[in-house]
Amino acid sequence: MLANTKDVLKQAQSQRYAVAAFNVYNLETVQVAIQMAEKEEQPVIIALGERYFPTVDVEGFSAMVQRIAAKTSVPVCLHLDHAYEKESIIRAIRSGFTSVMYDGSKYELEQNIHYTKEIVDIAHMAGVSVEAEIGSLARGAFSDEEEGNGTLTDPKLAKQFVAETNVDFLAAAIGTVHGMYQGEPNINLALLEEIRNEVDVPLVLHGGSGTPDDIIKNSIKSGICKININTEVSMAAVSYLQNYFQENKTTHLSTVMANTQEAMEPVITKFIRLFANK
């Protein structure tokens, strides 16, 4: 069933678990994320980044996810990830996305508040929930995300930001990275506790790939309700393809796509189970 992301995260917040938000790019990544979520009886967030708009038809993609979600027994949210342009957000809202992320983290606080509030006002009129971010993530290995400066979230500014924008959930920068870590992760869980004490909306952790399990579990205990996953799923698929074509010089695309989906299943299942916090 298609679900409003805010409702799903509020339940996760009250019951102390996190919902996996998988970045997807095609039919196979959508299918495996939803199928594994249904198998584990957990909600799931299907996230399409603005950076994929040039290669993914947004309206067709939304229709596809909604039809697949309608056949499932678990809540499925459709989320626009890391959008910088108002036009992209409006397009996603009109297409049926249940939440959008406006990323104004590159701006000074006052500008970020101004632009985010404008997006919140537009989205809320359509019943769509909004994620935003203050602070930013650096880019690690194997990532296709934009480079951030790694500025950590200031708890007091987070409180002001949430109060003035009326945003529904907030991405907290506590030291995770987009992609895989280069060296030991330096994640500030004490800072997360401070942020949690200042704001009452659900908190989001970007950069779940490569983050140690114990840190994930402790971050959920400290209020993280949504965790974004991209790179580890991509790596599993690419690794399978590299090995496959070393051994098979001639094949059919349908076989490759089916096997690639199967190769992603263990990684996606691992994260869904970890975030369920059972």
TAVEN-V475232 format. One record per backbone hydrogen bond with DSSP energy under -0.5 kcal/mol. NH is the residue of the N-H (numbers start at 1). CO is the residue of the C=O. If there is no record, write none. Layout:
nh/co
NH/CO
NH/CO
This chain:
nh/co
3/76
5/98
8/4
9/5
10/6
11/7
12/8
13/9
14/10
15/11
16/12
16/13
17/12
18/275
19/225
20/43
21/227
22/20
22/45
23/21
23/229
24/47
30/26
31/27
32/28
33/29
34/30
35/31
36/32
37/33
38/34
39/35
40/36
41/37
41/38
42/37
44/75
45/20
46/44
46/77
47/22
47/45
48/46
48/79
49/47
50/81
52/49
53/50
55/52
56/52
58/56
61/57
62/58
63/59
64/60
65/61
66/62
67/63
68/64
69/65
70/66
71/67
71/68
72/69
76/1
77/44
79/46
79/77
80/99
81/48
81/79
83/101
89/85
90/86
91/87
92/88
93/89
94/90
95/91
96/92
96/93
97/92
98/78
99/78
100/129
101/80
102/100
102/131
103/83
103/101
104/102
107/104
112/108
113/109
114/110
115/111
116/112
117/113
118/114
119/115
120/116
121/117
122/118
123/119
124/120
125/121
126/122
126/123
127/124
128/123
129/98
131/100
132/169
134/171
136/151
138/176
140/138
140/178
141/180
143/140
153/173
155/153
158/154
159/155
160/156
161/157
162/158
163/159
164/160
165/161
166/162
168/130
169/130
170/202
171/132
172/170
172/204
173/134
173/171
174/172
178/138
179/177
180/141
183/181
187/185
188/174
189/187
192/188
193/189
194/190
195/191
196/192
197/193
198/194
198/195
199/195
202/168
203/223
204/170
205/226
206/204
208/228
211/208
216/212
217/213
218/214
219/215
220/216
221/217
222/218
223/220
224/219
225/203
226/203
227/19
228/205
229/21
234/230
235/231
236/232
237/233
238/234
239/235
240/236
241/237
242/238
243/239
244/240
245/241
246/242
247/243
247/244
248/244
249/247
255/252
256/252
257/253
258/254
259/255
260/256
261/257
262/258
263/259
264/260
264/261
265/261
265/262
266/262
268/264
269/265
270/266
271/267
272/268
273/269
274/270
275/271
276/272
277/273
277/274
278/273
